Amino acid sequence: MEIAFAEAEAAQERGEVPIGAVVVRDGKVIASAGNRPREMKDPTAHAEMLAIREACRVLDTERLVDADLYVTLEPCPMCAAAISFARIRRLYFGASDEKGGAVVSGMRYFSQPTCHHAPEIYAGIGEVKASEMLRGFFRERRKA
C-alpha cells in the first residue's frame, strides 16, 4: 500500500486527484500508477485503470487471475467493472468514497447479479492516511 500512496502523492504533485494503485502478483509489484485524467486528457485514466492496463501488458494477458490490487480510494463503477473483467483476485483499498465509490458504497458493483467476477475485498487499509490526503487536496483546491 505504501507504493500506492507514493503514486497518489506523485499524482497530487501533477495536479491530479491523489489516488494511487498497485497490481501485485506472487508478492511482486507488476504495475503501479497514479491518477492522470487531466494530464492525459482521458476520463478513463484513473490509477486503477492505468495499473491494470500496464499489468496486462507486462504479463501479456487480459486476465489478472492471481493478482491483487491495492488502491488508496474505493474504486468507482468504471474501475470496479475493470477489476471484475480483469478477474483481480483481491482488492485492498484505503478510504471509502460515499459519493463515487462502487464497492462498499453506492451501487456495490460486485454484489450485482450482472457482475461475473467479484474479488475478495479488504477495505480500510490505510484509510486515515488516504482520507487525510484527499481532504487536504480538495481543501487546497477550494482556496485557489
N, C-alpha and C positions, 0 to 999 in steps of 0.2 A: 504494500500500500504506500510505502514511502516513495517509490518511484512514481506512482500515480500523483502523489502530492507534489513532487518535483515538476511533473508535467503540467499540473494545474498552475503552479507558480510561474512557469515559463509562459503559459497561455496568458496569465494576467499581465505579465510584462509586455506582451504583444498587444494588450488592449482587449483581449478576449475574456469572456466569462471564464473564471478559473476552475476548469474541470479537467481532470486527467484520467487516463485509463491505461491499463497494462494487461496484456494477454500472457499467461504463464502456462507452460506445459512441462510436466516432469521436473518441476522446481526451477525451470529455466525461463527467463524472460524471452519471449518470442517477438513481441512488439509493444511499443508504448507510444502514446500520443496525448497531446493536449488539444483543447478546442481550437479550431481555425476557421469558423464560418466567415468571419469578417475578412480575414487575410485572403482566403481562397475564393471569396465571393460565392460561397456554396453553402446553402442552408443545411445540407446533409453532412457537413464537415465537423460533426460532433466528435469528441475524443473517442467514444466507443466505436463509432463507425470507422474512423481512421485506424485505430488499433486493430480492429477485426480485419479490415482490408489488408493491412500490412502483414498480419499473422498468416492470413490465407495465401498471400503472395510468397512469403518466406517458406511456408510449408508446402506450397504448390497444391493446394486443396481448397474446396469451397466449404468444407466442414471442419470444425474445430472440436471434435467429439471429446478428446481427452484434455481439453484446455479449460482454464479458469480465467475469469475476467474480474479485475479489480478496478473500481470506478469511485471517484470521490463524491459523486452525486447520484441519487436514484435515477436510472435511465428513463428517458421519455418514451412515448409509444413507438416512435421510429426506431430507436435504439433497442428497445425490448424486442421488437419484431426481428431485427437483425441478429440479436443474441439467440433467439429461437431458431431462426433459419440456419445460423452457423452451428447450431447444436452445442453451444457452450455448455460445459459440464456443471460448473459452479459460478455463481455471480456473487461477488462481495462488493458492497457499496457503503459509502460513508453516510452522508446526510440524506434524509428523506426529502422529497420535493412534493409538497402538498398540491401545488399548482400544476406542475408539469410532469410529475412522476407517473410511471405506469406499472410499477412493480408491487409496492405495498400501498401506494396512493392511487387516486384516480381510477382508471379503468381496470387496473390489475390484470394486465395483458396475459400473464402466464396462467391465470385462472379461467380464461375464456375458453369455451368449447372449440373455438376455431384455432386455438394455439396447438401446433403439432408437437412442440418440444418445450418443456419447462426445465430450466436449470435448478439445481439446489440453490437456495437463496440465503445469504447471510448479510443482514442489514446492520447498520450502525457501527461499522468498522472505521474508527477514526472520525466518528460523527461530529464531535465537538470541534475538532480542527477544521473539518470541511465546512461546517456551518459558519464558523467564525471567518474563514477565508471568503466565503460567498457574501456574508453580511458586510464585511469590510469593503469588498469590491463595489457593491451596489451603493453603500453609504458614500464612497468617494465619487461615484458617478453622479449621484444626486447633487453633490456640492458643486460639481463642474458646470 
